[in-house]
Amino acid sequence: MSYQTARKESDGPSHSRPRSTMAQGYVPIDCGLHDQLELHAVRRDLLDVEFVDPAGRAQRLDEVRLATWLSRDGAEIGVFVDGDGHETRIRLDRLRVITDRH
């Protein structure tokens, strides 16, 4: 299964949380996407992930698992781990396409 996050850099916040409590430019993700990510984490699904790095460059991770996520300065960050145990932390609003390898 593959799905796009339907988020664009120009999309505004989905709710009115004061900007002072949020990471610079963070846009909260859709609740449905959050639920899907939680399910992938619980099932330890093998994923391919496309995202935009902080410099605005498109990036891709192949065959990773969502180990956990954390919150920093109002932004949610996914911790993706590859088969060698290397972690990549991605702000959830930077995710673009997630493909379940099953």
Disulfide bonds with the S-S distance in Angstrom:
none
